[in-house]
Every structure is written in C-alpha cells, then in structure tokens.
Amino acid sequence: EVIQTLGRFEHVGFILRYSGKTDAFSLYAPKKHNWSRYDQIEAYAAFIHILRKEYWFRFKKGSPDFSVIISTGDSLKMDCGCLSIPMDRESAPSDNNPTDFQQQFNSPGKTATTCDRHQLAPILQFGSGFVHPDVMPTMVTMPLWPHLKCFETFRYNGKVCNKFSPASATNRFGIYFEEKEAIYSNLIPQAVWRGSDYPFLKCRQLGGSKWDIKPMDIPGPNNPEGFVNGLTHLWGQLNPRWKAVTLSLQAELEAKKVNSPELKPWVDFKFTIRERPGESQRWESFVNNGVNVVANGYIDASEFASFKYHADFGGGGGTTWSGTHTKLALPGVLFHHETPTYDYFHEDLIPFVHYIPVSTELSDLREKYEWAEAHPDEARAISEAGTAFIKYMTSMEYWKRSFDRFFVKRLNSVIEAYRPVKAFKDEKEFMTYAES
C-alpha cells in the first residue's frame, strides 16, 4: 500500500523506511521527481530525531520494519484524479459555487485516473492539508516542514525556537510584535498585502486559472481603465492573488475619480518581484502601459503595523505559510483567506474571534471591509484576540500542547496502524521490490 501510494505522487512524495535489522532510517523518492531540496532533507532529519526520541521503544535494533509516506508539498502533489470532490460542501470554505469548487480539485485538461483512495496508505502531510477530510481520507495533516526543526528543538532542548520567539535585537528571525501600544483608531484604514504571483492549488490551476499573465492576455485598450476592465472581464479565470491585485487597481481608479488627495484607496494589494528569467520585463510591460501591479519596494513588519487591515492570500498550497501568523501578530485586523486548505496551527483559530474570514474568490472582501469600518469596537477586539493568540504561540505551553497533538496522539495512531507484510534482508532488496 505504501509503495502504491507513492506511485500516485507527481512530486515531493517520499517513503520513509525504518529497518529493524540495521536500525537505520532511509528516505526514498521516485527518480522521475528530480528533487534536490537539501533544506527539506534537514527537516526530515529533524523528524527522524523526533521519532528516535519520542518512540525509542519502537525504533531500536531488532524491531519490526516500518514504512510511511511523507509529503512536503505546499499541498498534496498527487494525481488530481485521486482528490475527491466532497459531497457536503458546507464545512469547506468556498463561495458555495459547485462549478468553482469542482475546478479547485479537477483538471479538465488532464485525464483523471481511477483511484481507490481508501486503499491508499496514510500520508503524513508536512504542508497544507485539506479542510474537508473526504478530499483525501488517508492524509494526516502535520506541522509544516519548515517548522520541524522547531519541534525538534522543543523535544530535545525543552525550549521555543528563535523562529517562534518574539523578535529582538538578538533574534532578528523571530515574530514581530509592535513594541508601542498602537491606538487602533489611529491606524491607516487600508487593507494592505504584498506577495508573489505564485499559482494557486495545482489541480485548480490545471483547470484554467490564469497565473503568468502578460499585458497581451488582457482584452481592451492599452490604458489604465482598459486594463482594469480587461482584468475584471477575466475575473473567473484569475487566481485569488490576481483577483486581489485587480480589486486594488479598481480601488485606485475609484479614488482618482473623487479627486481628493486625502482619500486613499480602500485596498493596496501589490506583487513583489521575484527573480526569475524574464520576470522584470513582464512587470515593466505593465508599468509602461500605465498599470502598476508591482510594489515599489518591500514593506517591513514595522511599516505593516501602521495599517488597520491585512490579508494573507493563499498561494501554491492554498495558504500562505508564514503570512498568517506574522500578520495576526500586528495591531491591525487580518482578513484571512479561507480556501479548501489549511495549515496545522489554523486548527486553533476561530473566525470572527481571531480574524475576519473572506471567501476563496474574494467576492465578500469589500463587504467585510465595510463591516469592519462600521464596527470598530468589534474589529479591534478581533485584532487583539489574534495578537494574543500569536503571543500564546511563543509560549512553552503552546509547544507542549502542539507536540502532544501532532507527534504523540496523531503520529502514534499511524505508527500503531502499520503492519509489515514482507521482511527485506537489506535496502537493495527493498529498492528492487519497490521499483518492480
């Protein structure tokens, strides 16, 4: 079952195997995946250290063999035919649009293969998981792989890692909290976002959502209003981040028509440039046509802290791994992008308590913004609760609770469920069996 499950992966799926004969862990990936992320290898080493420490009685010389699928994709990089469309969509964040929800998981341009998902082995997903469990019943959502070193630090050293400690002069990689007590009413009443134009959910994108957009893709005259109208015309094909930028361009045009220097657009959503071949020329072509979809520069955390509203639009896995907790820490309110996926720490977050939810397609973002502006006391309470939760994330109590949830209860159920069906005399024999 483990080997057959790996065969359904298109990328970043692995077999982690333990041999009781040699008392060694080995990591296997299909050669076709062409994978070479050494930072992820370090994360796997941290996971193995956790297994050694927490389950020393299970993984010792002479113990039964063990194999499990582990995935580090931002979402599951599996054949789209293996991802089921949930029949009950009420528990999954969406716009209640069946056609749109179908596109999120199916690929019309690709033949979906039959896949008996209940016959697949458990998959430890160290990335974003699916909100609706029926999408992949055997997936077990675990902490994000960049956080595994922090869980290793907690288990071995009994402390919180620098990444999840408050930022300071001696810890520039920590979480930024505004030192001065911000007066909520004095914050700039704009929703601000900066990020890459990364694609959104693999199977959805294969279904037609545009990503690598160029000016020539946009219908209409080559002027600012023409481009904005053209992007609006393409709305159904845009991924959420391009929809956000389109909303920002619309807001800029609205503000200009009022002709008041004091009036700012209600949103300021822009891309930041990524260094890819031809990337700067692509953005430059927009600017030359009077449409600036790219920010002039980066905004650091202290600058973000002066705004009343933030957003965390999902990327390749449907979420934004670091964007959510770093923005919850700030004085403003987070408009949290609810999509078909979630990250492990989202299990503790409650809508309208820690954040204001917005739909996958952003169709309600303007409405939620206007609600927050009309209800400042409620919005401020949500902001304060979000920041309080992130401060709790920096505590030993949170890390003990999370370690017990994921590496004791959740992981133990997978380890106990495993039944070896064949004993291999060495790794060469296992490799031959797996390749066959």
Secondary structure, 3 states (H helix, E strand, C coil): CHHHHHCCECCCEEEEEEECCCCEEEEECCHHHCCCCHHHHHHHHHHHHHHHHHCCCCCCCCCCCEEEEEECCCCCCECHHHCCCCCCCCCCCCCCCHHHHHHHHCCCCCCCCCCCHHHCCCEEECCCEECCHHHCCCEEECCCHHHHHHHHHHHHHCCCCHHHCECECCECCCECCCCCCCCHHHCEEEEEEEECCCCCCHHHHHCCCECCCCHHHCCCCCCHHHHHHHHHHCHHHECHHHHHHHHHHHHHHHHHHHCCCCCCCCEEEEECCCCCCCHHHHHHHHHHCCCCCECCCCCCHHHHCCEEEEECCCCCCCCCCCHHHHHHCCCCEEEEECCCEECHHHHHCCECCCEEEECCCCCCHHHHHHHHHHCHHHHHHHHHHHHHHHHHHCCHHHHHHHHHHHHHHHHHHHHHHCCCCCCCCCHHHHHHHHHC
